[in-house]
Structure formats: C-alpha cells, structure tokens
Amino acid sequence: MIAASIPTQRPPDARLLVISDGQTRHIARSTFPDLLRAGDVVVANDAATVPASLLGVHVPTGSPIEARLAGQKSLCPDATRFFSAVIFGSGSYLTPTEYRSNPPELRSGDRLRFGSLCATIVCLLDHPRFVLLGFHGSTEEIWEGLARHGRPIQYAHVPTPLAIWDTWTPIAGPLAAFEPPSASFILNWATIDTLIRRGVHFCTITHAAGISSTGDPNLDARLPFDEPYRIPKASATAIQDAHVRGGRVIAIGTTVVRALEHAAGTGRELRPGEGLATQKIGSDTKLRIVDAIVSGTHERGTSHFELLRAFLDDGTLEHMARELAEHQYRKHEFGDSVFIEKASLR
C-alpha cells in the first residue's frame, strides 16, 4: 500500500476492496451502494473533529511541548474542562510520531500554556507522557481557546498543513472526535440519497473517535482508549428493526462497531443513550450487532486492524493485506477503503 498524502485524494478515483461470502473483488468506492440491499441499515459516526493538537509551553521549565488531546469521559458539554492527552516535546507533525522528542518530566500540578489557553496536569495516567489535563476557564472560554490555538492532529504522511475542515466528514455534526472518523469519507449526500431510494435505512451515532498513534509502543498497546458515545433512540430502533427483517447492519468505521457492540452488552438488544466504550474488539469478540464494516486500509499491529479480526480469520486478513499491497491501495485517513462482511461461521 502507499500513503494517501493530500485530502484531494479522497473522492472520484478511490477504490473499495470487497470481501464477502469468501470472495474478493475490487470496485470503485463510488459504487458502494450496489453492495447493499433493501432492509439493510447503514450506521455512520457523525462526530466532527476537535482541533486537538495544541502547541505550547511547559511552564515550570519553559520548554516547548505539543499536547494531543486523546479522550474525555462524556460527550456532555460540561465535560469539556477535562481531557486525557499525550504530551510530546519540541517538534511538529512533520517528524514521524515515533521519532518525536519526549517532553520534560511531567508532574501533577504542572501548568501548561497554549497561547491564552491554560491547563494544569491533574495526574499522570500510568505513563510519563499520558496525562489528565484540567483546562482553566468556562466552557465557552475553553472552546474559544481550542478554536483559536488548536489545529487538527496530523501525521507526517500528510506533509500539507490541514485545516480543521479538511478533517470533517460530509456528515460531521457535534464536535466530539479527536481524529476524524475517516471511514465516513465514503459518504456524501448523493450516496445517502441513493441508499434511501433503494430501501436502505441510514442513521448515525456520535462517538468520540480517539487518536490512532502515540509514538510509544507501550502506550500504543493500550489503544483504543476509553471513548464516549451517544446512540439516538431512532438509530437503535432502526438497527433492531433491521435484525427483525433479516437485514444487515453495516458499520461505517471501527468507532461505530465499538459503540454498537458495547451498547449491546452480552445480548442483541441495543440500548440507546450515552455510554463509555471501554472494551477492545478482536479475534475473541463475538459480534452481536454489526454484520459488515466499511473501513480504511489499516496496517497490521494497529488497534483498527485488530478489530477486523472479529470479522475475518487471520488467513483471510493476510490475503486482504496482500491484495491491498499488490494493487497499491492508499492507506491512512485519506486513502482507499475496504468492505468486509463477517464470516458466516462467526
């Protein structure tokens, strides 16, 4: 696979690798609706991306730092004061994350300054670079500070500086995600109209998609972090109705899978409302809600790739990886996509 390096590589020529019923085929991503049938329900994450990268100063030492906001416990606006964050030393996204310098030693009570926005390290979260930040000021002042001084989290494979709107999917709504729920770049309003005309139900959830890389192997092993979500009652009803009708539930992205499977608990009854997804999904997971997923082309060893093991056995995933490499599919958030229907024996 090759990296998709600029946002304009998303649309017309994007490709979709389809794995269904033991068959593999390559199609244009624009023909995604042809894979669906009346009675299916497509579920997408409507979270818009927060400007979650903050360049600033570690006040006790005067050292330059970057804080990448990584999570919060609730989607409630009043929860905006507290965020978990990964802290880097000097440098920028142009340096690959794994080569970024460490920050100065961080301690509880240290103050961090990002322009007019200030925060205090409440505590370290069992790692020297992973902290809980408490921002100063009112909710309105914090959002104003993030908008003024923050920018989207970005990685070295995209050298062009991104504006925050480059990371918003066509259906983006509530500001909740720390990196874009990028599988939803497959959607646009014409696609959604086509789905509805064909008898496919479309609905959304909101899930605070977290960061995909911390630059530290031990911290990466903890991904994904806990992520809050909200499932509207109408969406839960549509999903339950699809099961009754024999339709399939197609998740647009790994965050949708994580939210829906967490909300189902140990059964198939989907609970609407808010929750905090704390589980990891992998080869030992029995999927209770989701039948198929649209996802980006993730690399082996990532939490996103691990989640796909709930849909397919390792041999089929190895075959998928070879197909993606041989056909030079573009990876990362602005790349191509895969459509995977879970193996019938699962």
Secondary structure, DSSP 4 states (H G I P E B T S, - for coil): -EE--SGGGSSTT-EEEEEETTEEEEEEGGGGGGG--TT-EEEEE-PEEP--EEEEEETTTTEEEEEEEEE-S-SSGGGGGEEEEEEE-S--TTS-GGGPPPPSPP-TT-EEEETTEEEEEEEEEEETTEEEEEE-S-HHHHHHHHHHHEE----TT--SPPPGGGG--TT--SEEESS--GGGGG--HHHHHHHHHTT-EEEEEEE----S--S-HHHHTTPSPPEEEEE-HHHHHHHHHHHHHTPPEEEESHHHHHHHHHHHTTSSPPPPEEEEE----STT---SS--EEEEE-PPTTSHHHHHHTTTS-HHHHHHHHHHHHHTT-EESTTS-EEEEEPPTT-
